Amino acid sequence: MRIYLPATSADLSRPAGVPPRWGHAVTTELRRALPEEDDEGLEAGALLAAADESIAHLRAASSALPRRVVLAADVPDATVVVPERARPWSEGDDQLPSAVEVRATVPWDAVVSIHVDDADAEPDVAAALTDDEAIDKAAEHDLLWHDIVEREALARELKG
């Protein structure tokens, strides 16, 4: 299953991979919520949901550089739990139904790409750390795609 993990720049330095956490994926509920979207659009929706959630991870990691980080990974279905929703998603809901619980460490060899804000996004992401209204402004920035082979170089660059 392809998952999108919200992360921080500090996560890139973890030697064993990324520990269990909530992530995002193309779930059955997401497909129902966005019936007009093709697979690429659904994947983009899950990635953007993870980017929004990475702000919560940044809030908890005070030493991390204020840039959103999302890791795309292919993991065994058995390591992911799709939660049952109490009610179906309806238009106007704040969050798309893409959340999944990743119950195992995701090793670096399962990560296929890294998506990171450009330095130009830092002021808006920093504002979003203390102001929920600023999250939309941070979300206006595109994440830059990086191949997994760039992880160590990115970790050094983003040390702050």
C-alpha positions in Angstrom: 0.0 0.0 0.0 1.3 3.5 -0.8 1.2 5.7 2.2 2.1 9.3 2.9 3.7 10.0 6.2 3.7 13.4 7.8 7.2 14.1 9.1 9.7 16.8 10.0 13.3 17.5 8.9 14.5 15.7 12.1 12.8 12.5 11.0 15.2 12.4 8.0 18.1 11.6 10.3 16.5 8.6 12.0 18.8 5.7 11.1 16.2 2.9 11.2 13.3 4.7 9.4 10.2 6.4 10.6 8.4 5.1 13.7 4.7 4.2 13.7 2.3 7.1 13.3 -0.8 8.2 11.6 -0.4 8.6 7.8 -2.6 9.1 4.8 -3.4 6.8 1.8 -6.0 6.4 -0.9 -8.7 4.7 1.2 -12.1 3.4 0.1 -13.7 6.4 1.9 -11.4 8.8 0.0 -12.5 7.3 -3.3 -16.2 7.7 -2.2 -15.5 11.3 -1.1 -13.9 12.2 -4.4 -15.6 10.1 -7.1 -14.5 12.4 -9.9 -10.8 12.1 -9.1 -8.5 9.6 -10.9 -5.8 7.7 -9.0 -3.3 10.5 -9.5 -5.7 13.1 -8.0 -6.5 10.8 -5.0 -2.8 10.3 -4.4 -2.3 14.0 -4.5 -5.1 14.5 -2.0 -3.6 12.0 0.5 -0.2 13.6 0.1 -1.6 17.1 0.8 -3.5 15.8 3.8 -0.1 14.5 5.1 1.5 17.9 4.4 -1.2 19.6 6.5 -0.6 17.0 9.3 3.1 17.6 9.2 2.5 21.0 10.8 1.2 19.2 13.9 4.5 17.2 14.0 6.4 20.4 13.6 4.5 21.9 16.6 5.6 18.9 18.7 9.3 19.1 17.5 10.4 22.5 18.5 13.9 22.1 17.1 12.8 21.1 13.6 13.2 23.5 10.7 9.8 25.0 9.8 9.3 23.1 6.5 6.6 20.5 5.9 8.0 17.1 5.1 6.0 14.1 3.6 7.5 10.7 3.0 5.8 8.5 0.3 6.4 4.8 1.1 5.2 1.4 -0.1 4.4 -0.8 2.9 2.8 -4.2 3.4 -1.0 -3.8 3.9 -0.7 -5.8 7.2 1.2 -2.8 8.7 -1.6 -0.3 8.0 -5.0 -0.1 9.7 -7.7 2.0 8.1 -9.9 3.2 10.9 -13.7 2.7 10.8 -15.4 6.1 10.5 -18.2 6.9 12.9 -20.0 8.6 10.1 -19.5 8.9 6.4 -17.5 11.8 5.0 -19.7 14.6 3.6 -18.9 17.6 1.5 -17.7 20.5 3.7 -15.9 18.3 6.2 -12.5 19.8 7.1 -10.5 16.7 6.5 -10.6 14.1 3.8 -11.0 10.5 4.9 -7.5 9.4 4.0 -6.1 8.8 7.5 -4.5 5.4 8.2 -2.6 4.1 11.3 0.8 2.8 10.4 1.7 0.3 13.1 5.3 -0.6 12.2 8.4 1.4 11.6 8.7 2.3 8.0 12.3 1.5 6.9 14.1 3.8 4.5 14.1 1.1 1.8 10.3 1.3 1.7 10.3 5.1 1.1 10.1 6.0 -2.5 10.2 9.8 -2.4 10.5 12.7 0.0 8.4 15.9 -0.4 9.7 19.0 1.3 8.8 22.7 1.3 11.2 25.1 -0.3 13.0 27.7 1.9 10.5 30.3 0.6 7.7 28.6 2.6 9.4 28.8 5.9 7.8 32.1 7.1 4.3 30.8 6.3 4.9 27.4 7.9 6.4 29.1 10.9 3.3 31.2 11.2 1.1 28.1 11.0 2.9 26.6 14.0 1.2 29.1 16.3 -1.8 30.2 14.2 -4.3 27.7 12.8 -5.6 30.4 10.4 -2.1 30.5 8.8 -2.2 26.8 7.8 -4.1 27.7 4.6 -1.3 30.1 3.6 1.3 27.4 4.2 -0.7 25.0 2.1 -0.4 27.3 -0.9 3.3 26.3 -1.2 4.1 23.3 -3.4 6.2 20.6 -1.9 9.4 19.8 -3.8 9.9 16.2 -4.9 13.2 14.4 -3.9 14.3 10.9 -4.6 15.1 8.7 -1.5 18.8 8.7 -2.5 18.8 12.4 -1.4 17.7 11.6 2.2 21.0 12.0 3.9 21.9 15.2 2.0 18.4 16.6 2.8 18.9 15.7 6.4 22.2 17.7 6.5 20.7 20.6 4.6 17.6 20.9 6.8 19.5 20.7 10.1 18.8 24.4 10.4 
